[in-house]
Amino acid sequence: MMQAPKNLTAYVPKGSRPTPAPFLPMSRKEMDALGWDCCDIILVTGDAYIDHPSFGMALIGRLLEAQGFRVGIISQPDWHSAEPFRALGKPRLYFGITAGNMDSMVNRYTSDRKIRSEDAYTAGGEPNKRPDRALTVYAQRAREAFPGTPIVAGSIEASLRRIAHYDYWSDKVRRSVLLDSKADILIYGNAERALLDLTHRLAAGESIKTIRDLRGTAFMVPAGWKPSDDWTEVNSTRVDTPGKVDAYIDPYAMTPAKEESCATTAAKAGEPEVKPVKIMTREERQAALKEARGKTVVRLPSYDQVKDDPVMYAHASRVFHIESNPGNARALVQNHGDRDVWLNPPPLPLAMEDMDYVYDMAYARAPHPSYGKAKIPAWDMIRFSVNIMRGCFGGCTFCSITEHEGRIIQSRSEPSILREIENIRDKTKGFTGVISDLGGPTANMYRLTCKDKAIEESCKRPSCVYPSICVNLNTDHSKLIQLYRKARAIPGVKKILISSGLRYDLAVRSPEYVKELVTHHVGGLLKIAPEHSEEGPLSKMMKPGMGAYYRFKELFEKYSKEAGKEQYLIPYFIAAHPGTTDEDMLNLALWLKQNNFRLDQVQTFLPTPLATATTMYYTRKNPLRKVSEDSETVETPRLGKVRKLHKAFLRYHDPENWPILREALQRMGRSDLIGSGERCLVPRNAAPTPALAAIERRKETPGPAKVAKKFGIMKPRDGAAIARTPAGARPQQRKSAATQSRGKRK
């Protein structure tokens, strides 16, 4: 049975907590200044160390420090030898290893598998400061530096690679990161509670090899291992395998039942006695079921099965996501050769008091002084923003938030959020009165929960808002509206912007919220993510149709006009998502042209480990439904030429894309869209010369008008807005980069 969860404050009395260090030490000199002869825990990270709750190592480090542990940080070590991992000496308890706020492969490579020119989490934006698969490399070097020292793996790279997973960059299924990293234990998801339990038990002398009862942990065990003899294993290593089928009594049978069927006669004949059925209350049935599930493990198809059989991979993905609700999830186990990877159920969501405790730590709210005046792009992006919640119940298949943070919203209290805004005002250099964001993985899921806790704990829906908003979901935005009003009333705060991704299908349920947002919290442009216009790809993304977009657009324009503001929506779209055909992308391009959108930067779908859309990409099966050999086949753009074409449709106006679009339109029988007509996508004969490309770029570039200078928008002669999409991460990467950069994760 899993250990009963404790509050984060239960371990150390408040009055006995140590005085926090100005920064967690990154050198022996800093350790000496603190009077330390060694560290209890050394955290190794692939990111620059920024002491702010949006960065995972700072959040975890300060949490452990508040428990009385001495925590050091090794940031972006040179991985070519073990020597940099000896910089702070041997930790008394363990090394905590993380690749950083993003999966290292997403951090280093584009969707075209090209090296990125900038690393947002490195001083000066310098690339190549971390290795591929950084978690594995760092763990191996730490083990080499101090053999026998426990290794604890964590962060989003660990979460998303905790079982066998498809790896886009090597185009193959890789085994669990536990094997390659040789970590003693992996902590996934919201790690605070499990990490504190683990650390205190290690400090008390317990061996890390015996700690097997923590939620949100994964570890290697001998094949067939179970916590105790009373555990039951459910075999799910084959698809569509029926269970036991009992014969039923025919209610129309004319032959009366034999007397021997009664309990007394059976007992006389020496047969087992038939016991009476016990009538149980609903509560008793639920308690019995919960107890049984607490001692049940589901066996997934093995690594050898999923690496060779896409159908089995899709089946494993489906089972994995079904067993993701911490209220009813069972343990999972997956064989890797002569050993098993054992996954305990997901961590329970943090209560509001625990969320406040984590974010109310005495963070320096600045990069470590060793970086000097070097700019760190991720820090510049979030230093004036506030994270108000975790999790997302949207279930978008291309996004990894649910696999990492879960779909149950964990919110901070209003006083805690307001205190952080005051801290930004008083302590963060360069603050001019503008809070750049008040949000999280989504802008408007703050304190939205299921109306019934029992329903929430038994639910297995992958999304609370698709295919429609669940009737049991509370969509009341009043608490968020109240928070906005109190936040902007803080002295010294001039403006509060909302930059996190907005669920506009939820927002339209609260016109008052839309009015509040549009009137006070939009800086001219509001980014939203329809992702596509066509039902085929939208159904594979689990995103709402364009009807919700139009309803929100109507409210947005109405309240902008009432406020006397000229404001515009900037839509995001994904190219080459599973379930997308050439015709779908053509229709989206026509929609963009009809609505006068000329997108500057667009993103091709990037498959990330464990995401449902990644399963579709690799297997061409739909794990949102029952999987079998003959189940639904998902059209998947995988060839480089097709992916390039789909991206070209989103930038139909770019002369560099005209040749490939002409060829595709002719092949598709749509030569009517080639020419100079109003509906045409590309001209007939114009060549993509540098001069022509420059002309088209000028059409994208803001003009001299005041609105263009302020918002990056130019207005064409017909009065419709053409938006120049700002630079930044895109859908999955937007959530795995922007949200991961907040340390919640992405």
Solvent accessible surface area in square Angstrom, and as a share of the most:
residue,aa,sasa,rsa
1,M,111,0.49
2,M,39,0.17
3,Q,60,0.26
4,A,75,0.58
5,P,64,0.41
6,K,92,0.39
7,N,85,0.44
8,L,0,0.00
9,T,58,0.34
10,A,66,0.51
11,Y,44,0.17
12,V,21,0.12
13,P,99,0.62
14,K,160,0.68
15,G,83,0.80
16,S,71,0.46
17,R,65,0.24
18,P,58,0.36
19,T,126,0.73
20,P,58,0.36
21,A,9,0.07
22,P,102,0.64
23,F,37,0.15
24,L,0,0.00
25,P,0,0.00
26,M,43,0.19
27,S,41,0.27
28,R,119,0.43
29,K,167,0.71
30,E,47,0.21
31,M,2,0.01
32,D,101,0.52
33,A,91,0.71
34,L,62,0.31
35,G,67,0.64
36,W,38,0.13
37,D,113,0.58
38,C,34,0.20
39,C,0,0.00
40,D,5,0.03
41,I,0,0.00
42,I,0,0.00
43,L,4,0.02
44,V,0,0.00
45,T,2,0.01
46,G,0,0.00
47,D,7,0.04
48,A,3,0.02
49,Y,4,0.01
50,I,2,0.01
51,D,0,0.00
52,H,2,0.01
53,P,3,0.02
54,S,3,0.02
55,F,8,0.03
56,G,16,0.16
57,M,28,0.13
58,A,1,0.01
59,L,4,0.02
60,I,20,0.10
61,G,0,0.00
62,R,3,0.01
63,L,0,0.00
64,L,0,0.00
65,E,13,0.06
66,A,13,0.10
67,Q,10,0.04
68,G,46,0.45
69,F,17,0.07
70,R,67,0.24
71,V,0,0.00
72,G,0,0.00
73,I,0,0.00
74,I,13,0.07
75,S,18,0.12
76,Q,24,0.11
77,P,8,0.05
78,D,79,0.41
79,W,54,0.19
80,H,127,0.57
81,S,52,0.33
82,A,4,0.03
83,E,106,0.48
84,P,40,0.25
85,F,0,0.00
86,R,90,0.33
87,A,49,0.38
88,L,0,0.00
89,G,8,0.07
90,K,110,0.47
91,P,3,0.02
92,R,129,0.47
93,L,13,0.07
94,Y,0,0.00
95,F,0,0.00
96,G,8,0.08
97,I,2,0.01
98,T,4,0.02
99,A,0,0.00
100,G,5,0.04
101,N,9,0.05
102,M,13,0.06
103,D,2,0.01
104,S,0,0.00
105,M,4,0.02
106,V,2,0.01
107,N,8,0.04
108,R,38,0.14
109,Y,33,0.13
110,T,39,0.23
111,S,5,0.04
112,D,72,0.37
113,R,101,0.37
114,K,136,0.58
115,I,86,0.44
116,R,69,0.25
117,S,104,0.67
118,E,93,0.42
119,D,6,0.03
120,A,36,0.28
121,Y,6,0.02
122,T,2,0.01
123,A,23,0.18
124,G,58,0.55
125,G,4,0.04
126,E,90,0.41
127,P,44,0.28
128,N,82,0.42
129,K,74,0.31
130,R,2,0.01
131,P,8,0.05
132,D,49,0.25
133,R,45,0.17
134,A,0,0.00
135,L,0,0.00
136,T,19,0.11
137,V,35,0.20
138,Y,0,0.00
139,A,0,0.00
140,Q,79,0.35
141,R,64,0.23
142,A,0,0.00
143,R,61,0.22
144,E,90,0.40
145,A,7,0.05
146,F,38,0.16
147,P,101,0.64
148,G,68,0.65
149,T,3,0.02
150,P,32,0.20
151,I,0,0.00
152,V,5,0.03
153,A,0,0.00
154,G,15,0.15
155,S,28,0.18
156,I,0,0.00
157,E,1,0.00
158,A,0,0.00
159,S,0,0.00
160,L,3,0.01
161,R,8,0.03
162,R,14,0.05
163,I,5,0.02
164,A,5,0.04
165,H,2,0.01
166,Y,1,0.00
167,D,0,0.00
168,Y,4,0.02
169,W,30,0.11
170,S,42,0.27
171,D,76,0.39
172,K,109,0.46
173,V,8,0.04
174,R,55,0.20
175,R,92,0.34
176,S,0,0.00
177,V,8,0.05
178,L,1,0.01
179,L,15,0.08
180,D,27,0.14
181,S,1,0.01
182,K,127,0.54
183,A,8,0.07
184,D,14,0.07
185,I,1,0.00
186,L,0,0.00
187,I,4,0.02
188,Y,8,0.03
189,G,10,0.10
190,N,14,0.07
191,A,21,0.16
192,E,4,0.02
193,R,26,0.09
194,A,6,0.05
195,L,13,0.06
196,L,0,0.00
197,D,9,0.05
198,L,0,0.00
199,T,0,0.00
200,H,45,0.20
201,R,42,0.15
202,L,18,0.09
203,A,41,0.32
204,A,91,0.70
205,G,66,0.63
206,E,63,0.28
207,S,56,0.36
208,I,10,0.05
209,K,123,0.52
210,T,84,0.49
211,I,0,0.00
212,R,40,0.15
213,D,40,0.21
214,L,4,0.02
215,R,56,0.20
216,G,0,0.00
217,T,1,0.00
218,A,0,0.00
219,F,0,0.00
220,M,28,0.13
221,V,6,0.04
222,P,91,0.57
223,A,58,0.45
224,G,46,0.44
225,W,70,0.25
226,K,66,0.28
227,P,52,0.33
228,S,50,0.32
229,D,152,0.79
230,D,80,0.41
231,W,15,0.05
232,T,79,0.46
233,E,60,0.27
234,V,57,0.33
235,N,104,0.54
236,S,19,0.13
237,T,23,0.13
238,R,163,0.59
239,V,32,0.18
240,D,71,0.37
241,T,71,0.41
242,P,110,0.69
243,G,62,0.59
244,K,187,0.79
245,V,130,0.75
246,D,100,0.52
247,A,105,0.82
248,Y,184,0.70
249,I,160,0.81
250,D,73,0.38
251,P,106,0.66
252,Y,184,0.70
253,A,61,0.47
254,M,182,0.81
255,T,111,0.64
256,P,110,0.69
257,A,91,0.71
258,K,154,0.65
259,E,142,0.64
260,E,94,0.42
261,S,75,0.48
262,C,61,0.36
263,A,39,0.30
264,T,87,0.51
265,T,37,0.21
266,A,4,0.03
267,A,54,0.42
268,K,166,0.71
269,A,67,0.52
270,G,67,0.65
271,E,92,0.41
272,P,118,0.74
273,E,115,0.51
274,V,90,0.52
275,K,163,0.69
276,P,124,0.78
277,V,131,0.75
278,K,150,0.63
279,I,154,0.78
280,M,64,0.29
281,T,76,0.44
282,R,131,0.48
283,E,114,0.51
284,E,77,0.34
285,R,129,0.47
286,Q,79,0.35
287,A,63,0.49
288,A,47,0.37
289,L,107,0.53
290,K,130,0.55
291,E,112,0.50
292,A,58,0.45
293,R,47,0.17
294,G,28,0.26
295,K,53,0.23
296,T,14,0.08
297,V,0,0.00
298,V,3,0.02
299,R,35,0.13
300,L,1,0.00
301,P,0,0.00
302,S,19,0.12
303,Y,44,0.17
304,D,75,0.39
305,Q,63,0.28
306,V,1,0.01
307,K,76,0.32
308,D,102,0.53
309,D,46,0.24
310,P,55,0.34
311,V,14,0.08
312,M,17,0.08
313,Y,11,0.04
314,A,0,0.00
315,H,22,0.10
316,A,6,0.05
317,S,11,0.07
318,R,63,0.23
319,V,20,0.11
320,F,9,0.04
321,H,43,0.19
322,I,57,0.29
323,E,7,0.03
324,S,40,0.26
325,N,3,0.02
326,P,12,0.07
327,G,19,0.19
328,N,17,0.09
329,A,9,0.07
330,R,52,0.19
331,A,2,0.01
332,L,8,0.04
333,V,1,0.01
334,Q,1,0.01
335,N,34,0.18
336,H,9,0.04
337,G,51,0.49
338,D,117,0.61
339,R,104,0.38
340,D,0,0.00
341,V,0,0.00
342,W,2,0.01
343,L,5,0.02
344,N,3,0.01
345,P,11,0.07
346,P,20,0.13
347,P,18,0.11
348,L,51,0.26
349,P,36,0.23
350,L,9,0.04
351,A,43,0.33
352,M,56,0.25
353,E,118,0.53
354,D,3,0.01
355,M,0,0.00
356,D,21,0.11
357,Y,23,0.09
358,V,1,0.00
359,Y,8,0.03
360,D,62,0.32
361,M,28,0.13
362,A,61,0.48
363,Y,14,0.05
364,A,37,0.28
365,R,12,0.04
366,A,33,0.26
367,P,31,0.20
368,H,11,0.05
369,P,89,0.56
370,S,78,0.50
371,Y,41,0.16
372,G,62,0.60
373,K,206,0.87
374,A,47,0.37
375,K,145,0.62
376,I,1,0.01
377,P,36,0.23
378,A,1,0.01
379,W,19,0.07
380,D,59,0.31
381,M,102,0.46
382,I,5,0.03
383,R,63,0.23
384,F,34,0.14
385,S,3,0.02
386,V,0,0.00
387,N,5,0.03
388,I,0,0.00
389,M,0,0.00
390,R,4,0.02
391,G,0,0.00
392,C,4,0.03
393,F,4,0.02
394,G,0,0.00
395,G,11,0.10
396,C,10,0.06
397,T,4,0.02
398,F,4,0.02
399,C,9,0.05
400,S,0,0.00
401,I,1,0.00
402,T,31,0.18
403,E,17,0.08
404,H,11,0.05
405,E,6,0.03
406,G,20,0.20
407,R,25,0.09
408,I,26,0.13
409,I,14,0.07
410,Q,5,0.02
411,S,11,0.07
412,R,0,0.00
413,S,18,0.11
414,E,26,0.12
415,P,74,0.47
416,S,0,0.00
417,I,0,0.00
418,L,33,0.16
419,R,110,0.40
420,E,7,0.03
421,I,0,0.00
422,E,65,0.29
423,N,54,0.28
424,I,0,0.00
425,R,78,0.28
426,D,94,0.49
427,K,129,0.55
428,T,9,0.05
429,K,175,0.74
430,G,53,0.51
431,F,36,0.15
432,T,94,0.55
433,G,2,0.02
434,V,53,0.30
435,I,0,0.00
436,S,33,0.21
437,D,6,0.03
438,L,0,0.00
439,G,0,0.00
440,G,5,0.05
441,P,3,0.02
442,T,1,0.01
443,A,0,0.00
444,N,1,0.00
445,M,0,0.00
446,Y,6,0.02
447,R,83,0.30
448,L,2,0.01
449,T,59,0.34
450,C,32,0.19
451,K,139,0.59
452,D,60,0.31
453,K,128,0.54
454,A,43,0.33
455,I,64,0.33
456,E,19,0.09
457,E,60,0.27
458,S,74,0.47
459,C,29,0.17
460,K,88,0.37
461,R,75,0.27
462,P,70,0.44
463,S,0,0.00
464,C,21,0.13
465,V,6,0.03
466,Y,42,0.16
467,P,113,0.71
468,S,72,0.46
469,I,23,0.12
470,C,25,0.15
471,V,126,0.72
472,N,42,0.22
473,L,11,0.06
474,N,44,0.23
475,T,23,0.13
476,D,78,0.40
477,H,4,0.02
478,S,55,0.35
479,K,91,0.38
480,L,3,0.01
481,I,5,0.03
482,Q,85,0.38
483,L,0,0.00
484,Y,0,0.00
485,R,112,0.41
486,K,91,0.39
487,A,0,0.00
488,R,68,0.25
489,A,76,0.59
490,I,14,0.07
491,P,103,0.65
492,G,50,0.48
493,V,14,0.08
494,K,160,0.68
495,K,58,0.25
496,I,1,0.01
497,L,45,0.22
498,I,10,0.05
499,S,58,0.38
500,S,13,0.08
501,G,26,0.25
502,L,11,0.05
503,R,10,0.04
504,Y,6,0.02
505,D,11,0.06
506,L,0,0.00
507,A,0,0.00
508,V,26,0.15
509,R,131,0.48
510,S,17,0.11
511,P,62,0.39
512,E,98,0.44
513,Y,0,0.00
514,V,0,0.00
515,K,97,0.41
516,E,11,0.05
517,L,0,0.00
518,V,0,0.00
519,T,34,0.20
520,H,68,0.30
521,H,1,0.00
522,V,5,0.03
523,G,44,0.42
524,G,2,0.02
525,L,41,0.21
526,L,6,0.03
527,K,73,0.31
528,I,3,0.01
529,A,12,0.09
530,P,0,0.00
531,E,2,0.01
532,H,0,0.00
533,S,19,0.12
534,E,40,0.18
535,E,116,0.52
536,G,34,0.32
537,P,0,0.00
538,L,3,0.01
539,S,31,0.20
540,K,25,0.11
541,M,0,0.00
542,M,10,0.04
543,K,14,0.06
544,P,24,0.15
545,G,33,0.31
546,M,22,0.10
547,G,37,0.36
548,A,5,0.04
549,Y,2,0.01
550,Y,100,0.38
551,R,131,0.48
552,F,0,0.00
553,K,58,0.24
554,E,122,0.55
555,L,31,0.15
556,F,2,0.01
557,E,85,0.38
558,K,102,0.43
559,Y,20,0.08
560,S,5,0.03
561,K,169,0.72
562,E,105,0.47
563,A,36,0.28
564,G,70,0.67
565,K,74,0.31
566,E,75,0.34
567,Q,17,0.07
568,Y,30,0.12
569,L,14,0.07
570,I,0,0.00
571,P,1,0.00
572,Y,11,0.04
573,F,2,0.01
574,I,4,0.02
575,A,0,0.00
576,A,0,0.00
577,H,0,0.00
578,P,0,0.00
579,G,11,0.11
580,T,3,0.02
581,T,48,0.28
582,D,27,0.14
583,E,94,0.42
584,D,21,0.11
585,M,0,0.00
586,L,4,0.02
587,N,59,0.30
588,L,0,0.00
589,A,0,0.00
590,L,32,0.16
591,W,25,0.09
592,L,0,0.00
593,K,59,0.25
594,Q,145,0.64
595,N,43,0.22
596,N,39,0.20
597,F,15,0.06
598,R,49,0.18
599,L,4,0.02
600,D,26,0.13
601,Q,83,0.37
602,V,16,0.09
603,Q,30,0.13
604,T,3,0.02
605,F,4,0.02
606,L,1,0.01
607,P,1,0.01
608,T,2,0.01
609,P,1,0.00
610,L,11,0.05
611,A,0,0.00
612,T,12,0.07
613,A,0,0.00
614,T,1,0.00
615,T,2,0.01
616,M,0,0.00
617,Y,5,0.02
618,Y,34,0.13
619,T,11,0.06
620,R,102,0.37
621,K,18,0.07
622,N,9,0.04
623,P,7,0.05
624,L,51,0.25
625,R,154,0.56
626,K,137,0.58
627,V,3,0.02
628,S,18,0.11
629,E,125,0.56
630,D,128,0.66
631,S,25,0.16
632,E,60,0.27
633,T,92,0.54
634,V,2,0.01
635,E,110,0.50
636,T,16,0.09
637,P,7,0.04
638,R,64,0.23
639,L,130,0.65
640,G,56,0.54
641,K,131,0.56
642,V,46,0.26
643,R,12,0.04
644,K,130,0.55
645,L,8,0.04
646,H,1,0.00
647,K,69,0.29
648,A,3,0.02
649,F,0,0.00
650,L,0,0.00
651,R,37,0.14
652,Y,11,0.04
653,H,6,0.03
654,D,21,0.11
655,P,2,0.01
656,E,122,0.55
657,N,23,0.12
658,W,14,0.05
659,P,62,0.39
660,I,29,0.15
661,L,0,0.00
662,R,35,0.13
663,E,95,0.43
664,A,2,0.02
665,L,0,0.00
666,Q,112,0.50
667,R,151,0.55
668,M,37,0.17
669,G,59,0.57
670,R,69,0.25
671,S,53,0.34
672,D,86,0.45
673,L,0,0.00
674,I,5,0.02
675,G,12,0.12
676,S,120,0.78
677,G,42,0.40
678,E,164,0.73
679,R,142,0.52
680,C,19,0.11
681,L,10,0.05
682,V,2,0.01
683,P,39,0.24
684,R,138,0.50
685,N,128,0.66
686,A,37,0.29
687,A,57,0.44
688,P,55,0.35
689,T,63,0.36
690,P,114,0.72
691,A,71,0.55
692,L,41,0.21
693,A,8,0.06
694,A,30,0.23
695,I,74,0.38
696,E,16,0.07
697,R,131,0.48
698,R,153,0.56
699,K,79,0.33
700,E,14,0.06
701,T,67,0.39
702,P,45,0.28
703,G,25,0.24
704,P,120,0.75
705,A,55,0.43
706,K,168,0.71
707,V,23,0.13
708,A,1,0.01
709,K,151,0.64
710,K,144,0.61
711,F,26,0.11
712,G,19,0.18
713,I,1,0.00
714,M,54,0.24
715,K,97,0.41
716,P,33,0.21
717,R,252,0.92
718,D,104,0.54
719,G,41,0.40
720,A,33,0.25
721,A,23,0.18
722,I,20,0.10
723,A,1,0.01
724,R,94,0.34
725,T,3,0.02
726,P,45,0.28
727,A,80,0.62
728,G,51,0.49
729,A,38,0.30
730,R,8,0.03
731,P,1,0.01
732,Q,5,0.02
733,Q,8,0.04
734,R,37,0.14
735,K,21,0.09
736,S,1,0.01
737,A,16,0.12
738,A,32,0.25
739,T,5,0.03
740,Q,1,0.01
741,S,0,0.00
742,R,14,0.05
743,G,12,0.12
744,K,6,0.02
745,R,12,0.04
746,K,0,0.00
